[in-house]
Amino acid sequence: MSEQKEPNLVSLGKIVKISNIEEISATFKKREFVIETDENYPQKMMFELVQDKCDIISNYNVNDNVRVHFNLRGREWNNPQNQTKYFVNLRCWRLEKVGEAIPPVNESTLTTTEAEAPTDNLADDLPF
């Protein structure tokens, strides 16, 4: 089988739930969050953060609009009845806020050199 590069999957939506960090074992922790997509038929999608990525959502709140970068992860599990189950996880590795307004520039706080147009005479030297 040839080696394939993982796709960079991205989803946009509004955070509707952020869970606490779960200590699964002494060496593994995870955190889950849910976003609702902004589509004709909105979807609620649960993502997971693991290990050192658990804290990347700490500066976010419910109702924040975000762009989620994630990878698909699949696994097989045999339950106590010896039935095989398959799971797919959306593992987030990067999170960005979207739709935040850029603060307007207050012209009164600009220095004189920033507020004035450049006064060099390069425009006279242009060949056209």
N, C-alpha and C positions, 0 to 999 in steps of 0.2 A: 504494500500500500504506500502511495506517495505521501510525503509530508505536505500538509496544507497549512497556510497561514490562517489564523482565526479572523473572521470578519469583524469590523468595527461596527457593532450594532448600536443604534441610538434611538431613544424614545423621548418624546416630549410630553409633559403633563404637569398636573398640579398635585402636590403631595397631599394625601388624605389621611395617612397614618404613618407614625414612626414608632417602632417598637424599641424596647430596651435591649441592651446587649445581653445575649444568652451565653453563659459559660457551658458549652457542651461537654468539654472535658478539661483536664488540666492544661492541655496544649491546643485547644481549639475553641474559638468563640465566633459568634455570628450575630448579626443584627438585620432585621427586616424592615422594609418600608413599602408603602403602597402609593402608586400614583394613579390618577385618573386622566386618561388621554382626552385631548380636545379634538374630537372627530364627530362625524355624523352619528356614529354609534359608539359613544365613549366606552372605553375598556378600563377596568381596574386591574392593574398589574402589580404583582408583588415582586420586589427585588431583594436580593440578599447582599450583605456586605460581610466579609470574613476577615479574621485576623486583624492586621494593622489598618485595614480599610474601614473598620467599624466606626471610627470617629469622623469620617469625612462628612457625615450627615449632621454632626453636632451643631453646626452653625445654621441649620435650616429649620423651618417651622412648617406646620400644617398650613396649607393654602399657598405656599411658595410655588411658583412655576419653575420647573427644572428641565434640564436636558440630562438624560441618564445615558452614560456610555456603559455597555455591558457585554458579556459573553454568555453564550448558552452553555450550560453544563448538564450532562445527563448521567444517570447512574442506575444501576440495577440493585435490587434488594430482595432477599428471600425472607418472607415472614415466617413466624413459628409454625404455620401450617404447610411450610415448604412450597408456597406459591411465590412465583417470581413477579415482582412489581417493578415498574420503570418510572423514574421521575426526571423531570426537567426543571432546572433552576435558572433564573436570570441573575447572574452574578455581576453586580455593579463594580466598576473599577475607577470610575470618575463621575463627578456630579457637578453641574454648573447651574447657577441661577440664570433665568432668562426673563426678559421683559422688564428689567429694572430700568428706570429712567436715569439717564446720565445727568448729573447736576448741571444746571445752566451756569455759564461763566458770568460772573458779576463784573461788568466792565469797570466799575468804580474801584475794584481791587487790583486791576492791571497796572503795571508800572508804565511810565511814559514811553519807554522803549517798546513795550509790548503793544500798546494802544496805537502808536503811530505807524503809518505805512513806512516801509524802507525808503530811504532817500538816496541810495546809491544811483549812479548814472549808468548802470549797465544797460538799461533799456535803449540808450542812444547808440550803443555799440552793436546792436543786433543787425544781422545782414538782411533782414526782410522787413 
